[in-house]
Amino acid sequence: MRFKVVLVLLPVLLSLTSCKINSCSSTESTDSSSTSDTTTSIEKPDNDQSGVEVINNFTYTLNDINRTNGWCSVNPIGNVSLLVVPVDWNGDNYEWTDKKLEDINKIYFGEAADTEWHSVKSFYYASSYGNLNINGEVSDVLTISSATAFNKAPDELAYAALNKSSDFSSLRKKYDTDGDGYIDAVCFVYNRPISYNNSDDYWAFVYYDPSSTANVNDPQVNLYMWVSYDFIHEGYGNSKLDGHTFIHETGHLLGLNDYYSDSGEWDASGGKEMHSYNIGDENIYAKMSLGWVNPYYVKTDSSVTLTLRTSAFYGDAIIINDSWNGSALDEYIAIEYYSPDNLNYRDSYDSIRKSEGISMFTTSGFRIYHIDARIVKYSGNFFRGYADSIDGNYEYYIGASNATSYSYLNTMSDRKNYKEVHLLEPDGVNTLKTGKLATNDSLFVAGDTFTATSAFFSNGDNKFNDGSDVGYRIDIIESNETTGTLTITKI
């Protein structure tokens, strides 16, 4: 069955983009002079000590999980090729000019300097610490018939036309780089205005077509993005190129969820990251789930002191949970050191959301998260409980979601209370739950202390959602522009 879902946070937040998925086979004051989008060299800290282990490989990945339920996400490591297809309609008044075609080539495959901020390629190369290199090409224009004539959504007509057109047969084969009978990923860019009336026919989303059939001799469309050319000029005006929406949707091609909430719910992520309010870099949990980070795992009976470099340039992170299952897809405390640099830089002082008073943090400090990315298993559309490993007998999903309507948990109480990504706060008050977004005060700095209390944890003081003890206190010892030091103590 094919269905569409549009995720909208609040009616006034017009530039939130959406991801719709079906199953398949396999404003704060700022001093911009203190920040930088230029690479900084910081010596790796010596964190080698008892109770601290560097994790070089996870037991399973987000890509592994997604493929059990049919979300055939793109491999987030190595060289990845995207096929970008401009879409036109018979008799349409909107013309694909040479400039527009060059614009979308720059937005997807150009250098950062070709845009006002970043291209898809430059963003993900930087965000992944060089682990992901995106290439590809912009094809000839694909012309489709009027959607109303066939009572079908325009994106349905586009992928049906791409599957059948003999003019695209060589490209279909070229962009099945893994030989599974499907084009790895298609980005349909349509040349019509964006619709802001909650209709996603002319919005931006990522979708998988469950009716598609693999064909190694003539690969077919499977996973695709649908996005308007007009998003290119949404953030910085008609003369400048804005990649934010294209970058956000590419994250869904890689397998990432949205971290914003349903309308009327509190935003547990705090809003300040690419897959929440469409600004800045990815959070450290997203990067771990894509395999870009080798975190420190802390498990001690005493205390350890560690220094982290800014996650704007380095994959430094901490995971805390004595019962951790060895995957980024579990429940744990995640810690990174944020600074308003690199991919965070522009959106910290000149955010595309500044008219709404929304920007990235303008100061440095630790971001401490409660992550609940435990996987659940389904068969025959029935919930079969949590799982710590995967096999071929079930479909697996991340159970919790920051949006209740997207949760795969079994009870409404759990769907509302358990959040995939929850930014914790240093003052002991869960201000996010009152409807506010994160501020500079949400960052942990020298002198701050974290303990797990019922203000942030649904099962009460010192309890993870699974009922086990959090078991640690975190004291911030030092916080500088690009590094921070903390002590983690068993309690």
C-alpha positions in Angstrom: 0.0 0.0 0.0 1.3 3.4 -0.9 0.7 6.4 1.4 2.0 9.8 2.1 2.8 11.5 5.4 3.8 15.1 5.8 5.7 16.1 8.9 5.2 19.7 10.0 6.4 21.0 13.3 4.5 24.3 13.6 2.5 26.3 10.9 5.0 29.2 11.2 8.0 26.9 10.6 7.7 26.8 6.8 11.1 25.4 5.8 11.0 22.1 7.7 11.3 19.4 5.1 9.9 15.9 5.4 10.8 12.3 4.9 8.1 9.8 3.9 9.0 6.2 3.9 7.4 2.9 3.0 8.8 -0.6 3.3 11.0 -2.1 0.6 13.0 -5.2 -0.1 16.3 -5.2 1.1 18.0 34.5 18.0 20.8 35.0 20.3 23.6 37.7 20.3 26.7 36.6 18.4 30.3 37.5 17.9 31.1 36.0 14.5 34.8 36.8 14.9 35.2 34.0 17.5 34.0 31.3 15.1 35.4 29.9 11.9 34.5 27.7 9.0 38.2 27.0 8.4 39.7 23.7 9.5 41.4 23.8 12.8 44.3 21.5 13.8 44.0 20.3 17.4 46.3 17.6 18.8 44.5 14.4 19.8 44.1 14.3 23.5 45.5 11.3 25.5 42.4 9.6 26.9 44.1 6.2 27.2 43.2 4.9 30.7 41.4 2.1 32.5 37.6 2.3 32.1 37.8 3.9 28.6 37.7 1.9 25.4 37.8 3.2 21.8 35.1 1.6 19.7 36.3 1.0 16.2 33.4 -1.1 14.9 29.7 -1.3 15.9 27.9 -4.6 16.1 25.4 -3.4 13.5 24.6 -0.2 11.7 21.7 2.0 10.7 22.1 0.8 7.2 21.8 -2.9 8.4 18.6 -2.1 10.3 17.0 -0.1 7.5 17.5 -2.9 4.9 15.6 -5.4 7.0 12.4 -3.3 6.7 12.9 -2.2 3.2 14.4 1.3 3.6 17.2 0.8 1.1 19.4 3.6 2.4 22.5 4.7 0.6 25.8 3.4 1.9 27.2 6.3 4.1 30.8 5.3 3.7 33.1 5.7 0.7 32.2 6.9 -2.8 28.5 7.4 -3.4 26.9 8.3 -6.7 23.6 10.2 -7.0 21.5 10.5 -10.2 19.9 14.0 -10.3 16.9 14.2 -12.7 15.3 17.5 -13.5 11.5 17.1 -14.1 9.3 19.1 -16.4 5.6 18.7 -17.4 4.2 18.7 -20.9 2.9 22.2 -21.7 4.2 23.7 -18.4 5.0 27.4 -18.1 8.1 26.8 -16.0 11.3 26.4 -18.2 14.5 24.6 -17.3 17.2 27.1 -18.4 20.8 26.3 -18.6 21.4 28.4 -15.5 18.9 26.4 -13.5 20.5 23.2 -14.6 23.9 24.5 -13.6 22.5 25.7 -10.3 21.4 22.2 -9.3 24.7 20.7 -10.4 26.4 23.1 -8.1 24.0 22.4 -5.2 24.6 18.7 -5.4 28.1 18.3 -6.6 29.9 21.6 -6.4 32.4 23.0 -3.9 31.2 25.0 -1.0 32.5 28.1 -2.7 30.0 27.5 -5.6 27.2 28.2 -3.1 26.3 30.6 -0.4 27.0 27.9 2.2 27.6 24.3 1.3 26.7 21.9 -1.5 25.5 18.4 -0.7 28.9 17.0 -1.6 30.9 19.5 0.5 28.6 19.3 3.5 28.7 15.5 3.8 32.4 15.3 3.2 32.9 17.7 6.1 30.2 16.2 8.4 31.5 12.7 7.9 35.2 13.7 8.6 36.1 12.6 5.0 34.3 9.3 5.2 31.7 10.1 2.6 32.4 11.4 -0.9 29.3 12.1 -3.0 29.5 12.4 -6.7 27.0 12.0 -9.6 25.5 14.0 -12.5 22.5 16.0 -13.6 20.7 14.1 -16.4 18.7 15.5 -19.3 15.3 16.9 -18.4 12.6 14.2 -17.8 9.3 15.3 -19.2 6.1 13.9 -17.6 2.4 14.2 -18.3 -0.1 16.2 -16.2 -0.6 14.5 -12.8 -4.4 15.3 -12.8 -4.8 13.4 -16.1 -3.9 10.1 -14.4 -5.1 10.9 -10.8 -1.6 10.2 -9.6 0.9 12.3 -7.6 3.6 14.0 -9.7 6.4 12.1 -8.1 4.7 8.8 -9.0 4.6 9.9 -12.6 8.2 10.9 -12.5 9.6 7.6 -11.3 7.3 5.6 -13.6 8.5 7.7 -16.6 12.2 7.2 -15.6 11.7 3.5 -15.3 10.3 3.2 -18.8 12.2 5.8 -20.8 14.7 4.3 -23.3 16.5 7.6 -23.2 17.6 6.9 -19.6 18.4 3.2 -19.9 22.2 3.7 -19.8 21.9 6.0 -16.8 19.7 3.4 -15.0 22.5 0.9 -15.4 25.3 3.2 -14.6 23.8 4.3 -11.3 23.1 0.7 -10.0 26.7 0.6 -8.6 26.0 -2.3 -6.2 24.3 -4.4 -8.9 21.2 -5.1 -6.9 18.8 -4.2 -9.8 17.9 -0.8 -8.4 19.2 2.7 -9.1 21.1 3.5 -5.9 19.3 6.8 -5.4 17.5 9.3 -7.6 17.0 12.9 -6.8 14.0 14.3 -8.8 14.2 18.1 -8.9 10.9 19.6 -10.2 10.6 23.0 -11.7 7.4 24.3 -10.0 6.9 26.5 -6.9 7.0 25.1 -3.4 3.6 24.4 -1.8 3.4 25.7 1.8 -0.2 24.5 2.5 0.7 21.2 4.0 0.5 19.3 0.7 3.6 17.4 0.1 3.1 17.0 -3.7 5.1 20.1 -4.1 7.2 20.0 -1.0 10.4 18.0 -0.3 10.6 14.4 0.9 12.4 11.1 0.5 10.3 8.0 -0.5 10.7 4.3 -1.3 8.3 2.6 -3.8 7.4 -0.8 -2.4 6.0 -1.9 -5.8 9.3 -1.6 -7.5 10.9 -4.8 -8.8 14.7 -5.3 -9.0 16.0 -5.9 -12.5 19.8 -6.3 -12.9 19.6 -5.9 -16.7 17.4 -2.8 -16.5 17.7 -1.3 -12.9 14.6 0.5 -11.6 13.8 3.4 -9.3 13.7 2.4 -5.7 14.7 5.1 -3.3 14.2 8.7 -4.4 14.1 12.4 -3.3 11.5 14.8 -4.5 12.4 18.4 -4.2 11.6 21.8 -5.8 14.3 23.8 -7.6 12.9 26.8 -5.7 14.5 25.6 -2.4 17.8 26.7 -4.0 16.8 30.3 -3.3 14.9 29.9 -0.1 17.5 30.9 2.4 19.6 33.6 0.7 17.5 35.2 -2.0 17.2 34.7 -5.7 20.8 35.5 -6.6 22.5 33.0 -4.2 22.4 29.2 -3.9 21.1 27.6 -0.6 21.8 23.9 -0.1 20.1 23.4 3.3 17.0 21.5 2.1 18.9 19.4 -0.4 21.4 18.4 2.3 18.6 17.6 4.7 16.9 15.3 2.3 20.1 13.6 1.3 20.5 12.7 5.0 17.3 10.7 4.6 18.7 8.9 1.6 21.5 7.9 3.9 19.0 6.6 6.4 18.6 9.3 9.0 15.3 10.1 10.7 13.9 13.5 11.4 14.5 14.7 15.0 11.7 17.3 15.1 8.4 16.6 16.8 4.8 16.4 15.7 2.8 19.6 15.8 1.8 20.4 19.3 4.5 18.2 20.9 7.7 19.3 22.7 10.9 19.2 20.6 13.3 16.9 22.6 16.3 17.5 20.3 16.3 21.2 21.0 16.0 22.1 17.4 19.6 23.1 16.6 20.8 20.6 14.1 20.4 19.6 10.5 17.6 17.0 10.9 15.6 19.1 13.3 15.4 22.7 12.2 17.4 22.3 9.0 20.4 24.2 10.2 24.0 23.5 11.1 25.8 20.1 11.3 24.4 16.7 12.1 24.4 15.8 15.8 27.0 13.2 17.1 24.4 10.4 17.4 23.5 10.8 13.7 27.2 10.6 12.9 27.7 7.5 15.0 24.7 5.8 13.5 26.2 6.4 10.0 29.6 5.0 11.1 31.6 8.2 11.0 32.7 8.2 14.6 34.8 5.9 16.8 33.5 6.9 20.3 35.0 6.4 23.7 33.0 3.9 25.7 33.2 4.6 29.4 32.5 1.8 31.9 34.3 2.2 35.3 33.8 1.6 39.0 35.6 4.8 39.9 36.0 7.9 37.7 37.7 8.9 34.4 38.6 12.3 33.0 38.5 12.8 29.3 39.1 15.7 26.9 37.1 16.0 23.7 37.9 18.2 20.7 35.0 20.0 18.9 32.8 17.7 16.8 32.7 20.5 14.2 36.1 19.1 13.0 36.7 15.8 14.9 34.8 12.6 15.6 35.3 12.7 19.3 32.4 11.4 21.4 31.5 9.4 24.5 29.0 6.7 25.1 27.8 5.8 28.7 25.7 2.7 29.6 27.2 -0.2 31.5 24.8 -2.5 29.5 25.5 -1.0 26.1 25.0 -3.5 23.2 27.9 -2.3 21.1 25.8 -0.4 18.5 24.9 3.2 18.0 21.3 1.9 18.0 20.8 1.3 21.7 20.0 3.4 24.8 22.8 5.5 26.3 24.2 8.9 27.2 26.0 10.5 24.2 28.4 13.4 24.7 30.1 15.7 22.1 31.8 19.0 22.4 30.1 21.6 20.3 31.6 24.8 18.8 30.1 27.3 16.4 32.6 26.4 13.7 32.7 24.7 10.3 29.2 23.5 9.3 27.8 25.3 12.4 29.5 28.6 11.6 27.2 30.3 9.1 24.0 29.2 10.9 25.3 30.5 14.2 25.4 34.1 13.1 23.5 34.4 9.8 21.0 31.5 10.1 18.5 30.8 7.3 15.9 30.8 10.1 17.0 34.1 11.7 13.6 35.7 10.8 12.1 33.2 13.2 14.8 33.8 15.9 16.4 30.4 15.3 20.1 29.9 14.9 22.8 27.4 16.0 24.5 27.9 19.4 26.9 30.8 19.3 29.1 29.6 22.1 31.0 26.4 22.8 30.2 23.6 25.3 29.3 20.0 25.8 26.1 18.7 24.3 24.9 15.8 26.4 22.1 13.6 25.0 19.9 10.8 26.2 19.7 8.6 23.1 17.0 5.9 23.0 17.6 4.2 19.6 16.8 0.7 20.8 15.6 -1.5 17.9 12.3 -3.3 17.9 11.2 -6.2 15.7 8.1 -6.7 13.7 6.5 -9.5 11.8 3.2 -9.5 10.0 2.8 -5.8 11.1 2.9 -6.9 14.8 5.2 -5.6 17.4 7.4 -8.5 18.7 9.5 -6.6 21.3 12.9 -5.1 21.6 16.0 -6.8 20.1 19.8 -6.5 20.6 20.7 -8.4 17.4 19.2 -8.8 13.9 18.4 -11.8 11.8 16.4 -12.6 8.7 13.2 -13.5 10.5 11.9 -10.0 11.4 11.8 -6.4 10.2 13.7 -4.1 12.6 13.1 -0.4 13.3 14.4 2.2 15.7 11.5 2.0 18.2 11.4 5.5 19.6 10.9 8.7 17.6 10.9 12.4 18.4 7.5 12.5 16.7 4.8 10.3 18.3 3.2 9.5 14.9 6.5 8.0 13.7 7.2 5.8 16.7 7.3 2.0 16.3 6.7 1.4 20.1 3.8 -0.7 21.2 1.9 1.6 23.6 0.9 5.3 23.3 2.5 6.1 26.6 5.9 4.8 25.4 5.5 6.6 22.1 4.9 9.9 23.8 7.5 9.5 26.6 10.4 7.8 24.9 12.4 10.1 22.5 15.1 9.0 20.1 17.2 12.1 20.6 16.8 14.2 23.8 19.2 17.0 24.5 19.7 17.3 28.3 20.2 20.6 30.1 22.6 21.7 32.9 20.1 23.6 35.1 18.0 20.6 36.2 14.9 21.9 34.4 13.6 20.4 31.2 12.9 23.6 29.5 12.4 21.8 26.1 9.4 20.1 27.6 7.7 23.5 28.2 7.8 24.1 24.4 11.1 26.1 24.3 14.0 25.4 22.0 17.6 25.0 23.1 19.7 28.1 23.8 23.4 28.7 24.6 22.4 27.9 28.2 21.6 24.3 27.1 25.3 23.6 26.7 27.3 22.2 29.6 30.3 24.4 30.5 32.9 24.5 33.3 31.3 24.2 36.7 28.2 22.4 35.4 27.2 18.9 36.6 24.9 16.3 35.1 23.0 13.6 37.0 20.1 11.7 35.6 16.9 13.0 37.3 13.2 12.5 36.8 13.0 15.9 35.1 14.6 14.3 32.1 14.2 10.5 32.5 10.6 9.1 32.3 11.4 6.2 34.7 12.6 8.4 37.5 16.0 9.4 38.9 19.0 7.5 37.6 16.9 5.2 35.4 17.1 4.7 31.6 13.9 3.9 29.8 14.7 0.2 29.9 14.8 0.4 33.7 18.5 0.0 34.2 20.6 2.5 36.1 22.3 5.4 34.4 24.9 5.1 37.2 27.2 8.1 36.6 27.7 11.8 37.4 29.4 14.1 34.9 31.3 17.1 36.1 32.5 19.7 33.5 36.1 20.7 34.4 37.1 22.9 31.5 35.4 24.4 28.4 37.3 26.3 25.9 36.5 27.5 22.3 37.3 24.1 20.7 38.0 21.6 23.5 36.4 20.6 26.8 37.3 18.3 29.7 35.0 16.4 31.9 35.1 13.8 34.7 32.7 10.9 34.7 32.2 9.3 38.1 30.4 6.1 39.1 27.6 6.7 41.6 
